[in-house]
């Protein structure tokens, strides 16, 4: 996978996708700065990672959703339950062929983060980290993550294999962070 091609494919699923990211640079996992390396360089669900890092359960808010060529696509933000702080932006492209109808229905309902749904339904899954990105936020992403347009944060591209099939393509971008979990010092 070419990270820039995949980034453009995912952001292009939605109208105005070009307003999300001004630019993105593929960064080596080994050179990803702290605390983003702990947040992004792993093969685990971001739902769990965000909850652990921010010390709060997270909830999902669907920003947009579309069906493209039989694939369910949605643009989301994750917010902490205790303070409603936005901690992550994401784009999901999901092939529901590899999960049960119950899993599909719960994901489409949009009440529970994707990772939590897969965990709760005990879906056999593996997360394959594709690339780490240094992201310069465009106007839309900046608004969603409560940061300055042109500010920098980090994200990742990943694929979730469900029942041994590549079912979910992900773009996951962290809200700006500083060491210790204080996301108030933003770019």
Residue, then its C-alpha position, 0 to 999 in steps of 0.5 A: x500500500x502506498x500511504x499517500x494513495x490510501x490516504x487520498x482514497x479514504x479522504x476522497x470517500x466524502x465530499x470536501x475530503x480535500x479540506x481534511x488534510x493540507x499535507x501528510x508525510x509518511x513517518x517511520x514508526x521508529x521515528x514517531x515522536x512521543x507521545x504519538x508513538x505510544x498512541x499509534x505504533x501498535x496493532x491494537x484498537x485505537x478505542x482501547x488505546x485512547x481510553x487508556x491514554x485519556x483515562x476515560x471511556x470514549x464515545x463515537x460521534x458520526x460526522x458523515x456516512x455513505x455507502x460506496x460500492x457496497x462498502x460502509x464508510x463513515x467519518x467519525x470523532x471519538x470523544x471522552x465520556x467524562x469531558x466530551x473532549x475530542x481525542x481522535x478523528x477517523x475514517x472507516x471503510x468496512x466490508x460487512x461481508x466478513x462479520x455477522x448481521x448483529x455486528x453490522x447493525x451495531x456498527x451502523x447504529x453508531x452508538x458504540x466505537x467500532x473497536x468496542x463493537x468488535x471486542x464485545x462480539x468477540x470477532x476474530x480480528x487482527x490489526x495490521x498497521x499500515x503507515x504512520x503519518x505526520x499530518x498538517x490539518x486542513x480546515x475541516x480536520x482542524x475544526x473537528x479536532x479543535x486545533x489550528x488549521x495548518x497545525x500538525x498532529x499524527x495519525x495512522x493507516x491500518x487494516x483490521x482483518x475480521x475472521x482472517x479477511x481484510x474487512x476494515x480500512x482505517x485512517x485514525x488521526x490523534x488530536x494534538x497531544x503533549x506528554x502526560x495526556x494533556x491535549x490542551x496545548x495544541x498546535 
